[in-house]
Amino acid sequence: MGAYSSSVHFLVKSEIPSIFAHSFSSSTRRKIRSAASSMAYDKQLEAAKKAALLASRLCQKVQKGLLQSDVQSKSDKSPVTVADYGSQVLVSLVLEKEFPATPFSLVAEEDSGDLRREESRETLHRITENVNDILASDGNTVSPLSEEDVLVAIDNGKSEGGPHGQHWVLDPIDGTKGFVRGDQYAIALAMLDQGKVVLGVLACPNLPLSSVASDGSGVSYEKAGCLFFSQIGSGTYMQSLDGSPPRKVNISTIENTEEACFFESFEAEHSSHELSSLIAKKLGVKAAPIRMHSQAKYGALSRGDGEIYMRFPHKGYREKIWDHAAGYIVVAEAGGVVTDAGGNPLDFSKGRYLDLDTGIIVSSKTIMPKLLQAVQESIRGASSL
């Protein structure tokens, strides 16, 4: 950071020293604190963007080969495994390298247990090969990683998270079925500080740069590849994966629910389409649902492609924090609200899982009261049947 940002940090940490106490008005002091807060995680956000971009390149490479060989119609799902693990390795390596003096904590989906088995040797070799190829293409002059290096990097993701300290939260490929189909998936990376989500990055290689709402699907033949990023107090921005200038995005300003579009999971096994449909009818929503894999839904919602996202997993399912942390702050910083079905804020401080009331709902501050009422009425009606 430059001299200006350093001085801002000094002022905030010192709570505006008494020598300056009468030099600033209260509004100026608030602006100084706000500016310092918005810059507090700049370095971490840049590292997160770098890590997500590298991981997305590996995933695009593996997905391209998967589609060309038509593996998605076969029983062998090893390319998906290669991409999942390879993405986690790259993110782990980048973040640990960027902050060598900071205790490294990563809460992530994968571990190396299966890869250490004899029958997984070929898969481990392919992961290592793909990771080294991506690192070399990025100009990395360090010696290639060994297979043991890869296993260690994967196991960096075993942290349990919690309410104290800083923890990175990663889903290396959110939306595996979308990945296999050549449809939507996301590399979702966030950071917790004292149990609160303070930054998030969503790399969505197949999400169109323009709205997905026009035809009701998440697939488009237009230019695709979006990177959404947010840090607390700074808003949400979107740029193309190939590096276009970022632009600030905001959620939809539509207030009439009859004009609203809503997102839901592509697979009915992931979320109750029946309950979502009932709620939409109560709200008078006329448009067909936009069904999409992964946290790409959060990104699309943050830029105004729709107004509502509803997720109601089937009984017994526990949501993991990596499935929502990045998407949560991307929407929140774009002006949206994310709660469980009881209207409670999401709590990411309790470890690897979220404790929720029934499901997750997302919308604007204007629509949320109406949405929450419709959700609770529909859930009560369904439970009484």
C-alpha positions in Angstrom: 0.0 0.0 0.0 1.1 3.6 -0.6 1.7 6.3 2.0 -1.9 7.4 2.1 -3.3 4.0 3.0 -0.5 3.4 5.6 -1.5 6.7 7.3 -5.1 5.7 7.3 -4.3 2.5 9.1 -2.3 4.4 11.6 -5.2 6.7 12.4 -7.7 3.9 12.7 -5.4 1.7 14.9 -4.8 4.7 17.1 -8.5 5.6 17.3 -7.5 9.1 16.0 -4.8 10.2 18.5 -5.8 13.1 20.8 -3.4 15.5 19.0 -5.7 15.3 16.0 -8.9 14.9 17.9 -10.1 18.4 17.1 -8.7 18.5 13.6 -11.4 16.3 12.0 -15.2 16.5 12.1 -17.1 13.3 13.2 -18.1 12.7 9.6 -14.5 12.9 8.4 -13.4 10.5 11.1 -16.1 8.1 10.0 -14.9 8.4 6.4 -11.3 7.7 7.4 -12.4 4.6 9.3 -14.5 3.4 6.4 -11.7 3.9 3.9 -9.3 2.0 6.1 -11.8 -0.8 6.6 -12.4 -1.1 2.9 -8.6 -1.4 2.2 -7.9 -3.8 5.1 -8.0 -6.9 3.0 -6.6 -5.5 -0.3 -3.6 -7.8 -0.4 -5.7 -10.9 0.5 -8.2 -10.1 -2.2 -5.6 -9.7 -4.9 -4.1 -13.1 -3.8 -7.5 -14.7 -3.9 -8.2 -13.4 -7.4 -4.8 -14.7 -8.6 -5.5 -18.1 -7.1 -9.0 -18.4 -8.5 -7.8 -17.4 -12.0 -5.1 -20.0 -12.0 -7.5 -22.7 -10.8 -10.1 -21.7 -13.4 -7.4 -22.2 -16.1 -6.7 -25.7 -14.9 -10.5 -26.5 -14.7 -11.1 -25.1 -18.2 -8.2 -27.3 -19.6 -9.5 -30.4 -17.9 -13.1 -29.7 -18.9 -12.1 -29.2 -22.5 -10.5 -32.6 -22.6 -13.4 -34.2 -20.7 -15.9 -32.9 -23.3 -13.7 -33.9 -26.3 -13.4 -37.4 -25.1 -17.1 -37.6 -24.1 -16.1 -38.9 -20.6 -19.2 -37.5 -19.1 -21.3 -40.4 -20.5 -18.9 -43.0 -19.1 -18.5 -44.4 -15.6 -14.9 -43.1 -15.3 -15.1 -39.7 -13.6 -11.4 -39.3 -13.0 -11.1 -36.0 -15.0 -13.5 -34.4 -12.5 -11.3 -35.7 -9.7 -8.2 -34.2 -11.5 -9.9 -30.8 -11.7 -11.2 -30.8 -8.1 -7.9 -31.7 -6.6 -5.8 -29.6 -9.0 -7.9 -26.5 -8.3 -7.4 -27.0 -4.6 -3.6 -27.5 -5.0 -3.2 -24.3 -7.0 -5.3 -22.2 -4.6 -3.5 -23.6 -1.6 0.0 -23.0 -3.1 -0.8 -19.4 -4.1 -2.3 -18.4 -0.8 0.5 -20.0 1.3 3.2 -18.4 -0.9 1.6 -14.9 -0.7 1.4 -14.9 3.1 4.5 -16.8 4.4 4.5 -15.0 7.8 0.8 -15.7 8.5 -0.5 -19.0 10.0 -2.2 -20.6 7.0 -5.7 -22.1 7.5 -7.8 -23.4 4.7 -11.2 -25.0 5.0 -11.7 -26.9 1.8 -13.7 -29.8 0.4 -11.0 -32.3 -0.6 -8.4 -34.3 1.3 -5.7 -36.7 0.0 -7.0 -39.9 1.5 -8.3 -41.5 -1.7 -5.3 -40.3 -3.7 -2.8 -42.2 -1.4 -4.3 -45.5 -2.4 -2.4 -47.7 -4.9 -5.3 -47.6 -7.4 -5.1 -43.8 -7.5 -1.5 -43.5 -8.6 -2.4 -42.6 -12.2 -4.9 -40.0 -11.1 -2.3 -38.4 -8.8 0.2 -38.4 -11.6 -2.3 -36.5 -13.8 -3.1 -34.0 -11.1 0.6 -33.3 -10.6 1.2 -33.0 -14.3 -1.7 -30.6 -14.8 -0.8 -28.4 -11.9 2.8 -28.1 -13.1 1.7 -27.3 -16.6 -0.5 -24.4 -15.2 2.3 -23.1 -13.0 4.8 -23.2 -15.9 2.4 -21.3 -18.2 2.2 -18.7 -15.5 5.9 -18.1 -15.6 6.7 -20.1 -12.4 10.4 -20.8 -12.5 10.4 -22.9 -9.3 11.2 -26.6 -9.6 8.2 -28.7 -10.6 6.1 -30.1 -7.8 6.5 -33.7 -6.8 3.4 -35.9 -6.1 4.1 -35.6 -2.4 4.1 -31.8 -2.7 0.6 -32.1 -4.3 -0.7 -34.3 -1.5 0.6 -31.9 1.1 -1.0 -28.9 -0.6 -4.3 -30.8 -0.8 -4.2 -31.6 2.9 -3.7 -27.9 3.8 -7.5 -27.8 3.4 -8.2 -29.8 6.5 -8.8 -26.8 8.8 -12.0 -26.8 10.8 -12.4 -23.0 10.6 -14.2 -21.4 13.6 -14.8 -18.0 15.3 -11.2 -17.0 15.9 -8.4 -15.9 13.5 -8.4 -15.9 9.7 -9.5 -18.8 7.6 -9.7 -19.3 3.9 -12.7 -21.2 2.6 -12.6 -23.0 -0.7 -14.8 -25.0 -3.0 -12.4 -26.0 -5.7 -15.2 -26.9 -8.1 -18.7 -26.0 -7.0 -21.2 -27.6 -9.3 -19.5 -30.9 -10.3 -22.4 -32.1 -12.4 -22.4 -28.8 -14.3 -18.7 -29.2 -14.9 -19.2 -32.7 -16.4 -22.0 -31.4 -18.7 -20.0 -28.4 -19.9 -22.5 -26.2 -18.0 -22.1 -23.8 -15.0 -19.6 -24.4 -12.3 -17.5 -22.0 -10.0 -14.2 -21.8 -8.2 -15.5 -20.3 -4.9 -13.0 -18.7 -2.5 -13.7 -16.6 0.6 -11.9 -15.5 3.7 -13.2 -15.5 7.3 -11.9 -13.1 9.9 -13.2 -13.8 13.5 -16.0 -15.8 12.0 -17.2 -13.2 9.5 -16.9 -13.4 5.7 -14.7 -10.4 4.8 -13.9 -11.1 1.1 -15.0 -13.5 -1.6 -14.1 -14.4 -5.2 -16.2 -16.4 -7.7 -14.6 -17.6 -10.9 -17.3 -18.8 -13.3 -15.7 -19.9 -16.5 -18.9 -20.7 -18.4 -21.1 -17.8 -17.1 -21.9 -15.4 -20.0 -20.7 -11.8 -19.5 -24.3 -10.7 -20.3 -27.4 -11.6 -18.4 -28.6 -15.2 -18.3 -32.2 -14.1 -17.6 -33.3 -13.5 -21.2 -33.8 -17.2 -22.1 -34.2 -18.7 -18.7 -31.1 -20.8 -18.9 -27.6 -20.5 -17.7 -26.1 -21.5 -21.0 -25.1 -19.0 -23.7 -23.0 -19.0 -26.8 -22.0 -15.5 -26.2 -18.6 -14.6 -24.7 -18.3 -16.3 -21.3 -16.0 -16.3 -18.3 -16.7 -14.1 -15.3 -14.8 -13.2 -12.2 -16.8 -11.7 -9.3 -15.0 -10.3 -6.3 -15.9 -8.4 -3.1 -14.5 -7.3 0.2 -16.4 -6.0 3.1 -17.4 -2.3 2.8 -16.2 -2.0 -0.8 -19.0 -3.4 -3.0 -18.9 -6.1 -5.7 -17.1 -6.0 -9.0 -17.2 -8.2 -12.1 -14.6 -8.6 -14.8 -14.0 -11.2 -17.6 -11.6 -14.0 -16.8 -9.3 -12.7 -19.6 -8.8 -9.5 -17.8 -11.3 -6.8 -18.9 -11.5 -3.7 -16.6 -13.7 -4.5 -13.6 -17.1 -2.9 -13.2 -19.1 -2.4 -10.1 -22.3 -4.5 -10.1 -25.5 -4.2 -8.1 -28.6 -6.3 -7.5 -31.8 -5.7 -9.4 -33.9 -2.7 -8.4 -37.2 -4.5 -9.3 -39.6 -4.3 -6.4 -42.8 -5.9 -7.8 -42.4 -9.7 -7.3 -44.7 -10.3 -10.3 -41.9 -9.0 -12.5 -39.2 -11.0 -10.7 -37.1 -13.9 -11.9 -35.9 -16.5 -9.5 -32.9 -18.9 -9.4 -32.8 -22.4 -8.0 -30.6 -25.4 -8.2 -30.5 -27.3 -11.5 -31.0 -30.6 -9.8 -34.2 -31.3 -7.9 -32.2 -33.7 -5.6 -30.2 -30.6 -4.4 -33.2 -28.4 -3.6 -37.0 -28.8 -3.5 -38.3 -27.4 -6.8 -41.9 -28.1 -5.6 -41.4 -25.8 -2.6 -39.8 -23.1 -4.7 -42.7 -23.2 -7.2 -45.2 -22.9 -4.4 -43.4 -19.8 -3.0 -43.1 -18.3 -6.5 -46.9 -18.6 -7.0 -47.6 -16.9 -3.7 -45.4 -14.0 -4.8 -47.1 -13.9 -8.2 -43.9 -14.6 -10.1 -44.7 -15.2 -13.8 -41.3 -16.0 -15.2 -40.0 -19.6 -15.3 -37.2 -20.4 -12.9 -33.6 -20.1 -13.9 -32.1 -23.4 -13.0 -28.3 -23.3 -12.7 -25.5 -25.3 -11.1 -23.1 -23.9 -8.5 -22.6 -20.5 -6.8 -22.6 -18.9 -10.3 -26.2 -18.2 -9.2 -24.9 -15.8 -6.6 -22.8 -14.0 -9.2 -25.6 -13.7 -11.7 -27.9 -12.4 -8.9 -25.4 -9.8 -7.8 -25.4 -8.2 -11.2 -29.2 -8.1 -11.5 -29.9 -11.1 -13.7 -32.7 -12.0 -11.4 -34.2 -11.0 -8.1 -34.6 -14.1 -5.9 -32.6 -17.3 -5.2 -34.1 -20.1 -3.1 -32.4 -23.3 -1.9 -34.3 -25.9 0.1 -32.2 -29.0 0.6 -33.9 -32.2 1.5 -34.2 -33.2 5.2 -31.0 -34.3 6.8 -28.6 -32.5 4.5 -26.1 -30.1 6.2 -24.9 -27.2 4.2 -21.1 -26.7 4.1 -19.6 -23.2 4.5 -17.6 -23.5 1.2 -20.9 -23.9 -0.7 -22.1 -20.3 0.3 -19.3 -18.2 1.8 -18.0 -16.5 -1.4 -21.5 -16.2 -2.9 -22.8 -14.7 0.3 -20.5 -11.7 0.3 -20.7 -11.2 -3.4 -24.4 -10.7 -3.1 -24.3 -8.8 0.2 -21.8 -6.3 -1.1 -23.9 -5.8 -4.2 -26.8 -4.7 -2.0 -28.6 -8.0 -1.4 -29.7 -10.0 1.7 -28.9 -13.6 2.4 -30.7 -15.5 5.3 -32.0 -18.9 6.2 -35.6 -19.7 5.7 -36.3 -18.3 9.2 -34.9 -14.9 8.4 -31.7 -15.5 10.4 -28.3 -14.4 9.1 -25.9 -17.1 8.0 -23.3 -17.9 10.6 -20.0 -19.0 9.2 -18.2 -19.2 12.6 -19.3 -22.7 13.7 -16.8 -24.8 11.7 -17.2 -26.6 8.4 -21.1 -26.6 8.5 -23.9 -24.0 8.5 -26.7 -24.5 11.0 -29.8 -23.4 9.1 -33.6 -23.2 9.5 -34.8 -25.2 6.5 -32.9 -23.5 3.6 -31.3 -20.4 2.2 -33.1 -17.4 0.6 -31.6 -14.4 -1.2 -33.1 -11.2 -2.6 -33.0 -7.5 -2.4 -33.8 -5.6 0.9 -37.1 -4.5 -0.7 -38.3 -7.9 -1.7 -37.0 -9.9 1.3 -39.9 -9.2 3.7 -42.4 -10.4 1.1 -40.2 -13.4 0.2 -39.7 -14.4 3.8 -43.4 -14.3 4.5 -44.2 -16.4 1.5 -41.5 -18.9 2.4 -42.7 -19.3 6.0 -46.4 -19.6 4.9 -45.4 -22.3 2.3 -43.3 -24.3 4.7 -46.1 -24.3 7.3 -48.6 -25.3 4.7 -46.3 -28.1 3.4 -45.7 -29.4 7.0 -49.4 -29.6 7.8 -50.1 -31.9 4.8 
